[in-house]
């Protein structure tokens, strides 16, 4: 299929047709409710094949000092693309269609006038050659997913011995893991943790996440406490199929068992909600990757694409050698 049958268009309004299709085929992060977290700070694009919607993606433009950047929207595991699910008569037709879509996206991204482009592709994207041909650097990423259709005993059996020991340790210390929908408290815990770790997150977007998006139907928090003191916390978003660990941390009052207890409680909660998959949202930082892998999930690989001017790429090799 020639790539010129594919057209990329900016979605300028809250089109029900677009966002209903996006949420149906793309999932949690593509619906209008999630989009409203960003107000006008993201660009939403539809992908059309002969004037028929067949997919989409979202981009976030920002500026750090003098550097303009194009990235995933904050809190999202990828910028896309999501594609309308359909049956193909054979694998070659599917491959040709996807290649034509990815070729147009790569060309579109290449034309964007920003200093740095660093974007994560949806895990469904297996063909990264169109981005490589446009001189994007390709780096692998990894997440872990737990299949929650397994029995609780099977899920626990797949935990590493270290994780089972940490959960038992929390219980021996009388730590209490509680589900919470107190989004104000979760926002306070998150801000406190980010400040202590000197991690910069747009506070307005964080506030929108807890007050414009979060509700009992799409998210929950877990807090591990000793008496009334919060030791660790986590925030999780979900639809009927997938639950994502968005972020979490400790309060500085607990030990390493309390964070593990948070995640175990969240896995149990997602299982109780009859959700199919629990996703850790991934990391290639060695210690974090090793920590997530201990929960016994299935490894899922995906790709980050990166591009900058030659001068910036040479400079960035000193700081981000693994991706530039």
Buried (B, 14 or more C-beta within 10 A) or exposed (E): BEBEBBEBBEBEEEBEEBBEBBBEBBBBBBBBBBBEBBEEBBBBBBBBBEEEBBBBBBBBEBEEEEEBBBBBBBBBBBBBBBBBEEEEEEEEEBBBBBBBBBBBBBBBBBEEEBBBBBBBBBBBBEBBEBBBEBEBBBBEBBBBBBBBEBEEEEBBEBBBEEBBEBBEBBEEBEBBBEBBEEBEBBBBBBBBBBEEEEEEBBEEBBBBBBEBBBEEEBBBBBBBBBEEEBBBBBBBBBBEEBBBBBBBBBBEEBBBBBBBBBBBBBBBBBBEEEBBBBBBBBBBEEEEBEBBBBBBBEEBEBBBBBBBEEEBBEEBEEEBEEBB
